[in-house]
Amino acid sequence: MSRNAKIAYVSLIGLAGLIVLLVGLFTPAYGFFTGLIIAIACWVGSGILGRYWEIKK
């Protein structure tokens, strides 16, 4: 897998965390704290994956 593809995957996981956080904040689909926990998990996961793939954020 190319370096640009790895950067794209890590960025998309981080973006997914932001979207989950905003959905939890602005809609009654699920609570804010649930969205916050899922978003933090996405951000930590993208950080771990980025470090494993040696991608600087």
Backbone as XML, in Angstrom:
<?xml version="1.0"?>
<chain id="A" units="angstrom">
  <residue number="1" name="MET">
    <atom name="N" x="0.854" y="-1.168" z="0.000"/>
    <atom name="CA" x="0.000" y="0.000" z="0.000"/>
    <atom name="C" x="0.900" y="1.230" z="0.000"/>
  </residue>
  <residue number="2" name="SER">
    <atom name="N" x="0.532" y="2.202" z="-0.785"/>
    <atom name="CA" x="1.362" y="3.404" z="-0.902"/>
    <atom name="C" x="1.205" y="4.297" z="0.334"/>
  </residue>
  <residue number="3" name="ARG">
    <atom name="N" x="2.152" y="5.189" z="0.477"/>
    <atom name="CA" x="2.140" y="6.099" z="1.635"/>
    <atom name="C" x="0.922" y="7.010" z="1.601"/>
  </residue>
  <residue number="4" name="ASN">
    <atom name="N" x="0.544" y="7.479" z="0.419"/>
    <atom name="CA" x="-0.625" y="8.366" z="0.312"/>
    <atom name="C" x="-1.910" y="7.648" z="0.684"/>
  </residue>
  <residue number="5" name="ALA">
    <atom name="N" x="-2.014" y="6.370" z="0.355"/>
    <atom name="CA" x="-3.202" y="5.597" z="0.729"/>
    <atom name="C" x="-3.275" y="5.427" z="2.243"/>
  </residue>
  <residue number="6" name="LYS">
    <atom name="N" x="-2.136" y="5.214" z="2.867"/>
    <atom name="CA" x="-2.103" y="5.084" z="4.329"/>
    <atom name="C" x="-2.523" y="6.385" z="4.996"/>
  </residue>
  <residue number="7" name="ILE">
    <atom name="N" x="-2.031" y="7.497" z="4.475"/>
    <atom name="CA" x="-2.412" y="8.811" z="5.018"/>
    <atom name="C" x="-3.916" y="9.022" z="4.847"/>
  </residue>
  <residue number="8" name="ALA">
    <atom name="N" x="-4.456" y="8.616" z="3.717"/>
    <atom name="CA" x="-5.889" y="8.779" z="3.473"/>
    <atom name="C" x="-6.711" y="7.951" z="4.461"/>
  </residue>
  <residue number="9" name="TYR">
    <atom name="N" x="-6.311" y="6.717" z="4.717"/>
    <atom name="CA" x="-7.048" y="5.883" z="5.667"/>
    <atom name="C" x="-7.019" y="6.465" z="7.072"/>
  </residue>
  <residue number="10" name="VAL">
    <atom name="N" x="-5.861" y="6.911" z="7.515"/>
    <atom name="CA" x="-5.744" y="7.493" z="8.851"/>
    <atom name="C" x="-6.588" y="8.765" z="8.946"/>
  </residue>
  <residue number="11" name="SER">
    <atom name="N" x="-6.569" y="9.576" z="7.912"/>
    <atom name="CA" x="-7.363" y="10.809" z="7.908"/>
    <atom name="C" x="-8.861" y="10.516" z="7.893"/>
  </residue>
  <residue number="12" name="LEU">
    <atom name="N" x="-9.271" y="9.504" z="7.152"/>
    <atom name="CA" x="-10.694" y="9.151" z="7.105"/>
    <atom name="C" x="-11.199" y="8.634" z="8.443"/>
  </residue>
  <residue number="13" name="ILE">
    <atom name="N" x="-10.374" y="7.893" z="9.168"/>
    <atom name="CA" x="-10.785" y="7.426" z="10.494"/>
    <atom name="C" x="-10.938" y="8.618" z="11.439"/>
  </residue>
  <residue number="14" name="GLY">
    <atom name="N" x="-10.023" y="9.571" z="11.361"/>
    <atom name="CA" x="-10.138" y="10.790" z="12.172"/>
    <atom name="C" x="-11.367" y="11.604" z="11.802"/>
  </residue>
  <residue number="15" name="LEU">
    <atom name="N" x="-11.661" y="11.678" z="10.513"/>
    <atom name="CA" x="-12.855" y="12.385" z="10.058"/>
    <atom name="C" x="-14.122" y="11.681" z="10.529"/>
  </residue>
  <residue number="16" name="ALA">
    <atom name="N" x="-14.114" y="10.369" z="10.515"/>
    <atom name="CA" x="-15.273" y="9.615" z="11.011"/>
    <atom name="C" x="-15.516" y="9.909" z="12.486"/>
  </residue>
  <residue number="17" name="GLY">
    <atom name="N" x="-14.443" y="10.051" z="13.256"/>
    <atom name="CA" x="-14.587" y="10.417" z="14.663"/>
    <atom name="C" x="-15.215" y="11.783" z="14.834"/>
  </residue>
  <residue number="18" name="LEU">
    <atom name="N" x="-14.819" y="12.737" z="13.999"/>
    <atom name="CA" x="-15.408" y="14.078" z="14.060"/>
    <atom name="C" x="-16.886" y="14.045" z="13.694"/>
  </residue>
  <residue number="19" name="ILE">
    <atom name="N" x="-17.241" y="13.291" z="12.680"/>
    <atom name="CA" x="-18.642" y="13.199" z="12.262"/>
    <atom name="C" x="-19.490" y="12.563" z="13.357"/>
  </residue>
  <residue number="20" name="VAL">
    <atom name="N" x="-18.980" y="11.514" z="13.984"/>
    <atom name="CA" x="-19.711" y="10.867" z="15.077"/>
    <atom name="C" x="-19.911" y="11.848" z="16.227"/>
  </residue>
  <residue number="21" name="LEU">
    <atom name="N" x="-18.874" y="12.617" z="16.537"/>
    <atom name="CA" x="-18.997" y="13.601" z="17.607"/>
    <atom name="C" x="-20.053" y="14.651" z="17.283"/>
  </residue>
  <residue number="22" name="LEU">
    <atom name="N" x="-20.058" y="15.156" z="16.057"/>
    <atom name="CA" x="-21.032" y="16.180" z="15.676"/>
    <atom name="C" x="-22.454" y="15.627" z="15.633"/>
  </residue>
  <residue number="23" name="VAL">
    <atom name="N" x="-22.620" y="14.392" z="15.184"/>
    <atom name="CA" x="-23.951" y="13.778" z="15.182"/>
    <atom name="C" x="-24.447" y="13.617" z="16.614"/>
  </residue>
  <residue number="24" name="GLY">
    <atom name="N" x="-23.582" y="13.194" z="17.519"/>
    <atom name="CA" x="-23.970" y="13.071" z="18.918"/>
    <atom name="C" x="-24.279" y="14.403" z="19.561"/>
  </residue>
  <residue number="25" name="LEU">
    <atom name="N" x="-23.637" y="15.452" z="19.090"/>
    <atom name="CA" x="-23.844" y="16.775" z="19.667"/>
    <atom name="C" x="-25.131" y="17.425" z="19.180"/>
  </residue>
  <residue number="26" name="PHE">
    <atom name="N" x="-25.432" y="17.292" z="17.886"/>
    <atom name="CA" x="-26.525" y="18.057" z="17.304"/>
    <atom name="C" x="-27.805" y="17.278" z="17.034"/>
  </residue>
  <residue number="27" name="THR">
    <atom name="N" x="-27.814" y="15.983" z="17.209"/>
    <atom name="CA" x="-29.030" y="15.212" z="16.975"/>
    <atom name="C" x="-29.333" y="14.344" z="18.189"/>
  </residue>
  <residue number="28" name="PRO">
    <atom name="N" x="-30.592" y="13.977" z="18.358"/>
    <atom name="CA" x="-30.948" y="13.103" z="19.487"/>
    <atom name="C" x="-30.770" y="11.619" z="19.162"/>
  </residue>
  <residue number="29" name="ALA">
    <atom name="N" x="-30.007" y="11.278" z="18.130"/>
    <atom name="CA" x="-29.817" y="9.878" z="17.741"/>
    <atom name="C" x="-29.209" y="9.093" z="18.904"/>
  </residue>
  <residue number="30" name="TYR">
    <atom name="N" x="-28.210" y="9.639" z="19.528"/>
    <atom name="CA" x="-27.622" y="9.074" z="20.733"/>
    <atom name="C" x="-27.040" y="10.233" z="21.514"/>
  </residue>
  <residue number="31" name="GLY">
    <atom name="N" x="-26.688" y="10.013" z="22.748"/>
    <atom name="CA" x="-26.252" y="11.103" z="23.602"/>
    <atom name="C" x="-24.883" y="11.645" z="23.232"/>
  </residue>
  <residue number="32" name="PHE">
    <atom name="N" x="-24.605" y="12.804" z="23.771"/>
    <atom name="CA" x="-23.328" y="13.459" z="23.512"/>
    <atom name="C" x="-22.169" y="12.617" z="24.028"/>
  </residue>
  <residue number="33" name="PHE">
    <atom name="N" x="-22.339" y="12.044" z="25.220"/>
    <atom name="CA" x="-21.236" y="11.294" z="25.810"/>
    <atom name="C" x="-20.950" y="10.007" z="25.042"/>
  </residue>
  <residue number="34" name="THR">
    <atom name="N" x="-21.968" y="9.388" z="24.479"/>
    <atom name="CA" x="-21.754" y="8.215" z="23.643"/>
    <atom name="C" x="-20.979" y="8.601" z="22.390"/>
  </residue>
  <residue number="35" name="GLY">
    <atom name="N" x="-21.372" y="9.689" z="21.761"/>
    <atom name="CA" x="-20.653" y="10.182" z="20.594"/>
    <atom name="C" x="-19.224" y="10.562" z="20.930"/>
  </residue>
  <residue number="36" name="LEU">
    <atom name="N" x="-19.028" y="11.155" z="22.109"/>
    <atom name="CA" x="-17.693" y="11.549" z="22.531"/>
    <atom name="C" x="-16.797" y="10.330" z="22.725"/>
  </residue>
  <residue number="37" name="ILE">
    <atom name="N" x="-17.328" y="9.303" z="23.349"/>
    <atom name="CA" x="-16.546" y="8.092" z="23.588"/>
    <atom name="C" x="-16.181" y="7.412" z="22.271"/>
  </residue>
  <residue number="38" name="ILE">
    <atom name="N" x="-17.135" y="7.327" z="21.345"/>
    <atom name="CA" x="-16.850" y="6.715" z="20.047"/>
    <atom name="C" x="-15.843" y="7.558" z="19.272"/>
  </residue>
  <residue number="39" name="ALA">
    <atom name="N" x="-15.975" y="8.887" z="19.337"/>
    <atom name="CA" x="-15.037" y="9.769" z="18.632"/>
    <atom name="C" x="-13.630" y="9.632" z="19.193"/>
  </residue>
  <residue number="40" name="ILE">
    <atom name="N" x="-13.509" y="9.568" z="20.500"/>
    <atom name="CA" x="-12.186" y="9.395" z="21.108"/>
    <atom name="C" x="-11.588" y="8.062" z="20.699"/>
  </residue>
  <residue number="41" name="ALA">
    <atom name="N" x="-12.423" y="7.022" z="20.637"/>
    <atom name="CA" x="-11.935" y="5.714" z="20.200"/>
    <atom name="C" x="-11.445" y="5.770" z="18.753"/>
  </residue>
  <residue number="42" name="CYS">
    <atom name="N" x="-12.151" y="6.487" z="17.901"/>
    <atom name="CA" x="-11.711" y="6.638" z="16.505"/>
    <atom name="C" x="-10.389" y="7.388" z="16.436"/>
  </residue>
  <residue number="43" name="TRP">
    <atom name="N" x="-10.260" y="8.449" z="17.210"/>
    <atom name="CA" x="-9.036" y="9.249" z="17.167"/>
    <atom name="C" x="-7.849" y="8.481" z="17.729"/>
  </residue>
  <residue number="44" name="VAL">
    <atom name="N" x="-8.070" y="7.732" z="18.794"/>
    <atom name="CA" x="-6.985" y="6.925" z="19.345"/>
    <atom name="C" x="-6.610" y="5.825" z="18.351"/>
  </residue>
  <residue number="45" name="GLY">
    <atom name="N" x="-7.617" y="5.209" z="17.748"/>
    <atom name="CA" x="-7.351" y="4.178" z="16.748"/>
    <atom name="C" x="-6.587" y="4.711" z="15.554"/>
  </residue>
  <residue number="46" name="SER">
    <atom name="N" x="-6.935" y="5.902" z="15.103"/>
    <atom name="CA" x="-6.205" y="6.471" z="13.967"/>
    <atom name="C" x="-4.780" y="6.843" z="14.365"/>
  </residue>
  <residue number="47" name="GLY">
    <atom name="N" x="-4.592" y="7.271" z="15.589"/>
    <atom name="CA" x="-3.241" y="7.565" z="16.062"/>
    <atom name="C" x="-2.380" y="6.321" z="16.152"/>
  </residue>
  <residue number="48" name="ILE">
    <atom name="N" x="-2.956" y="5.232" z="16.658"/>
    <atom name="CA" x="-2.226" y="3.969" z="16.744"/>
    <atom name="C" x="-1.896" y="3.458" z="15.351"/>
  </residue>
  <residue number="49" name="LEU">
    <atom name="N" x="-2.876" y="3.504" z="14.454"/>
    <atom name="CA" x="-2.656" y="3.032" z="13.093"/>
    <atom name="C" x="-1.605" y="3.891" z="12.382"/>
  </residue>
  <residue number="50" name="GLY">
    <atom name="N" x="-1.665" y="5.196" z="12.589"/>
    <atom name="CA" x="-0.677" y="6.087" z="11.991"/>
    <atom name="C" x="0.726" y="5.818" z="12.513"/>
  </residue>
  <residue number="51" name="ARG">
    <atom name="N" x="0.836" y="5.536" z="13.790"/>
    <atom name="CA" x="2.149" y="5.229" z="14.341"/>
    <atom name="C" x="2.651" y="3.878" z="13.834"/>
  </residue>
  <residue number="52" name="TYR">
    <atom name="N" x="1.747" y="2.915" z="13.707"/>
    <atom name="CA" x="2.123" y="1.593" z="13.189"/>
    <atom name="C" x="2.591" y="1.679" z="11.740"/>
  </residue>
  <residue number="53" name="TRP">
    <atom name="N" x="1.922" y="2.516" z="10.958"/>
    <atom name="CA" x="2.281" y="2.688" z="9.547"/>
    <atom name="C" x="3.361" y="3.751" z="9.351"/>
  </residue>
  <residue number="54" name="GLU">
    <atom name="N" x="3.860" y="4.339" z="10.424"/>
    <atom name="CA" x="4.887" y="5.381" z="10.395"/>
    <atom name="C" x="4.445" y="6.586" z="9.577"/>
  </residue>
  <residue number="55" name="ILE">
    <atom name="N" x="3.230" y="7.061" z="9.882"/>
    <atom name="CA" x="2.672" y="8.260" z="9.254"/>
    <atom name="C" x="2.671" y="9.371" z="10.287"/>
  </residue>
  <residue number="56" name="LYS">
    <atom name="N" x="3.253" y="10.499" z="9.940"/>
    <atom name="CA" x="3.213" y="11.651" z="10.843"/>
    <atom name="C" x="1.941" y="12.420" z="10.592"/>
  </residue>
  <residue number="57" name="LYS">
    <atom name="N" x="1.242" y="12.754" z="11.665"/>
    <atom name="CA" x="-0.011" y="13.482" z="11.527"/>
    <atom name="C" x="0.241" y="14.970" z="11.623"/>
  </residue>
</chain>
